[in-house]
Amino acid sequence: MGRVTSRRRASHLIDGTVTERPETLVVEEPLEIRVNGTPLSVTMRTPGSDVELAQGFLLTEGVIAHRDDVLTVRYCRGVEGEDGTNTYNVLDVTLRPGVPTPEVDVTRNFYTTSSCGVCGKASIDAVRLTSRHSPGDDPSTVTAAALTAMPTQLRSAQKVFASTGGLHGAALFGVDGTALAVREDVGRHNAVDKVIGWALEANRVPLGGTVLLVSGRASFELTQKAVMAGIPVLAAVSAPSSLAVDLATQSGLTLVAFLRGESMNVYSRADRILR
């Protein structure tokens, strides 16, 4: 498998003095995802949890709905490294008979680009029509105290971030505040796909009674992924986008942002947050 970190030399300048020293950097490499042997998407990711990443991506893009929709996931012979060995950068997912193979290229911006030049409503409608695990009817609630404790738990579990400072994090919690899964990646969408892929492997989709916490902002894309997985609460330590709020409102998702210290903003379905 590929390495998660790599060492590079850098010039460090402080108070007019320059010193040369090695730095630990996060690794970024392409992963090509194939479905039934056909190339479908290429994403730049941090190696690790690739099977979770591929399955989470396929679920959140509406290609699959359950773990049983996948027969096998295996690495293919892709681009070879300098020593002629497999780089493990090509992954092929074989779907069970009866699950349609996508007829179009699925990209990271599939829903967004499908409405390019039209309006944000088309993007939201695309998610609504494709989602099979809508969170709108989920009766779960979570206390404000449990929510405010989650960012610290996420940060303490981000081991690679601690050494590189260059990774996004995503964590799945029970509404009681119990951490279920934490994943890191150079791409925020990849980190979320890895967490959702973990849940798919554990047959926990739809993810009722959970909170998805992301270390950055709440974009439309990440909100889409939460809706597609049936997650009732999405929390972010940074800001949301306007389209993310619109999608959360129409989908019945509780969207929390600026989750810092003891404060937060709740943009939709505030009834799920107990004081």
Salt bridges, closest charged atoms under 4 A:
GLU23 OE2 - ARG21 NE 2.73
GLU29 OE1 - ARG45 NH1 3.89
GLU32 OE2 - ARG34 NE 2.44
ASP50 OD2 - ARG45 NH2 2.77
GLU52 OE1 - ARG183 NE 2.76
ASP69 OD1 - ARG96 NE 3.06
GLU80 OE2 - ARG77 NH1 3.95
ASP125 OD2 - LYS121 NZ 2.76
ASP125 OD1 - ARG128 NH2 3.54
ASP185 OD2 - LYS194 NZ 2.65
ASP193 OD2 - ARG108 NH1 2.50
ASP193 OD1 - LYS225 NZ 2.99
GLU201 OE2 - ARG67 NE 3.09
GLU221 OE1 - HIS189 ND1 3.79
ASP271 OD1 - ARG269 NE 2.79
